[in-house]
């Protein structure tokens, strides 16, 4: 399974960005899809996850500002980021959990996309 992420960039505080991450390859069953981020000098943290059922969860600091969604037909996950703050600056990584036909779940990572919030 390969992941292709896009949509990062430089934005002013209060601005918006939309990230996308498309999975390709042999995918028997796509399970959770999500986004992590890692700022310089900090550990990677889970930003949001969306289950195959559509149930979502968010990091407290992004609740009400970020929205995750997925297109199951396209095996793509999106992250709409509004009201961005300088502290949102980080490399954002998509992560997907794929089950094979035996029920084994394997996690895959995207290559990371830089989001910089600065005036």
C-alpha positions in Angstrom: 0.0 0.0 0.0 1.3 3.4 -0.9 0.1 6.7 0.4 0.4 10.1 -1.4 -0.2 13.1 0.7 -0.7 16.7 -0.5 -2.0 20.1 0.4 0.5 21.5 2.8 2.0 24.9 2.6 2.5 28.3 4.2 -0.6 30.1 5.5 -1.2 33.1 7.7 -2.7 32.7 11.2 -6.4 32.4 10.8 -6.1 30.9 7.4 -7.2 27.5 6.1 -5.6 24.5 4.4 -6.9 21.2 3.2 -4.7 18.1 3.2 -5.5 14.9 1.3 -4.0 11.5 1.4 -4.7 8.8 -1.2 -4.0 5.2 -0.7 -3.3 2.8 -3.5 -2.2 -0.8 -4.0 -3.8 -4.0 -2.7 -6.4 -3.0 -0.1 -8.8 -5.6 1.1 -10.4 -3.6 3.8 -9.6 0.0 4.9 -10.0 0.5 8.6 -9.1 3.7 10.5 -7.6 6.6 8.6 -6.0 9.5 10.4 -3.5 12.3 10.6 -0.6 12.8 12.9 1.8 15.7 13.2 5.3 16.3 14.4 6.7 19.8 15.3 10.4 20.4 15.6 11.7 19.0 18.9 8.4 17.3 19.8 7.0 13.8 19.6 4.6 12.9 16.8 1.0 13.2 18.1 -2.3 12.0 16.8 -4.4 14.9 15.4 -7.5 13.0 14.3 -8.8 9.6 13.3 -11.8 8.5 11.4 -13.1 5.0 11.6 -14.6 3.0 8.7 -18.0 3.7 10.4 -17.4 7.4 10.1 -16.8 7.9 13.9 -14.2 10.6 14.5 -11.9 11.7 17.3 -9.8 14.8 17.6 -6.9 16.2 19.6 -8.4 18.7 22.0 -6.5 21.6 20.7 -7.9 21.2 17.1 -11.5 20.5 18.0 -13.9 22.9 16.3 -11.2 24.0 13.9 -10.2 20.8 12.0 -12.5 18.4 10.2 -11.5 14.9 9.0 -13.4 13.1 6.3 -12.9 10.1 4.0 -13.9 8.9 0.6 -14.1 5.1 0.9 -14.5 4.6 -2.8 -11.2 6.5 -3.5 -9.4 5.3 -0.3 -8.7 8.9 0.5 -8.7 10.8 3.7 -8.9 14.6 4.0 -8.1 17.1 6.7 -9.8 20.5 6.5 -7.9 22.9 8.8 -9.5 26.2 9.6 -8.5 29.0 12.0 -4.9 27.9 11.8 -2.6 29.0 14.5 1.2 29.2 14.6 1.3 26.2 17.0 -0.3 24.1 14.3 3.0 24.3 12.4 4.3 20.8 11.9 4.9 18.1 9.4 1.6 16.3 9.0 1.5 12.5 8.3 -1.4 10.5 7.2 -1.8 7.0 8.6 -4.1 4.2 7.4 -4.9 0.8 8.9 -5.5 -1.8 6.3 -6.9 -5.3 7.0 -5.9 -8.2 4.8 -8.3 -11.1 4.0 -7.0 -12.9 7.0 -8.0 -10.1 9.3 -4.5 -8.9 10.0 -4.3 -5.2 10.3 -1.2 -3.3 9.1 -0.5 0.4 9.4 1.0 2.5 6.7 2.4 6.1 6.7 2.4 8.8 4.2 5.5 10.8 3.4 4.6 13.8 5.4 3.6 17.3 4.3 4.8 20.5 5.8 2.2 23.0 7.2 3.6 26.3 8.3 1.4 29.0 9.9 3.2 32.3 10.1 2.6 35.9 9.3 
